[in-house]
Amino acid sequence: MAGLFAGSLALALPHYTEARHLAMNPEMETKVDTNHKLKMGGSSTRTVERGKQSLEERIAAILHPPVEKQETGFRVPQTMSAYDDAIIGTPLASQEQCVKYLLSVNPQPDISVSPKELVSYYYEEGAREGIRPDVAFAQALKETGFFRYGGTVTPDQNNYCGLGTTNSDVKGAYFSSAQMGVRAQIQHLLAYASTRKPSEPVVDPRYGLVRSSYGAQTLNSWTDLNGRWAVPGYSYGQSIMSMFREMLSK
């Protein structure tokens, strides 16, 4: 009998050790439903505590863990004055002011989305890269004639800044959507203003050309774009800033 008892105890010990290990390791615990009654023999029952998550919920949590918010990893200086002509910075004008300014000049802009939606893309893409979205929108107004076009670039291109238009015979780049057109413009501005790579995959077809040409050199202000973004463009940046300040009055 003593040998039989010792053998039974030996067989039971690994299970006891494993159960004790699981109990001491919270990550390995299995949760079960609350108030689940187990039969203990005869009429006796015991209530076992269970967590609220179902098996399906726990599997889903493992397969689809929550995505942590990604930090931008760079600091954007706050824009304090309407006369600050830095390319990188924060907006001074509101999205509503941008829309009102556009519609005050051209009530029927030739764009594939509503003015409100288009402006929202400038603020979304600008914030992602640290480019001032309100001034970038003013640049688009200048380049497109308040979205009347009439030049080499046509509305179907979703090209709001003349990207790739080197002369009257070259139409320039086409973009699949309004947002991609805005993203390309913001990325092109970033190419001039910073050596930092864009946060999103590059859609600006001339991004690499600018970066390879400028190397470690960057341009700080909108007036630095004179003769570079537009040729001869003697007052290119000044006119954009003038339009931006008009926007602030709306």
Phi, psi and omega in degrees: 000320181297320179294319179297318179297317180296320179295319179296319180295321180295322179291328183281330187301316181302320180293322179294317180297316181296316180298320180294321179297316179295321181294330181274349181248100185301331183288340183259358182290145175255123181272146180228166187298147177291140174062034175274122186264132178251139176285127183253008183107134184066227180258003183283137176228159177225136180269130181248130179288135175232150175288169185276341181285134175280169178299319180297321180293321179292322177295317179297323180294326179286316183286330183231072180294152179299139180274124179285144179294127181274130177280150182294326178082006176218155183259132179252120180293141180284132177280126186252340188223148176292346180260002172284118184254026177292144177285319179270134180163191181253158182287149170255321179281150175274164176298323179298320178296322178299313181296315181298320181295314178302308186291337178290336180260319181223098182293344182231069181294142182270081181226159186276351178229174178290155176305321180297317180292318180298315179299320180299327177294322178297320181287324179292309183289323179296317179296324181297324185252357180081016179266138182295114187287327182291321179285325176297323177292321176298322177299318179298321178297320179293314184294327185257000185064047183058040177062035169262337182058233182096355180251215182291317181283140179245158186303328183293348181281343186052035182249103190262006183219017177071027182298124177083002179268096185267340175201181185291348179262353182248116184285336179090197189281150172248143178233147189290338182207168177300318182295321178293326176294319177294317180301318179298318179297314180297318179295325179292322175296319179297323179301323178282322192268346185205153173272355179290136180286150178299152180288329180255161176307141186289126174247350177286114184292347182247012180300309182298325179297315179295313184295320180291331180283322186265337179058236180279351181281144176224162175254138185264326191238163178295327178289338175293344180281349179305127179076359179248303177286317179236139181240130001284334172057044184300326181234030184302305181295322180298320181292325177296314179295326177295317177296320178300318181291328174295321179301321182296340182276353183277000000 
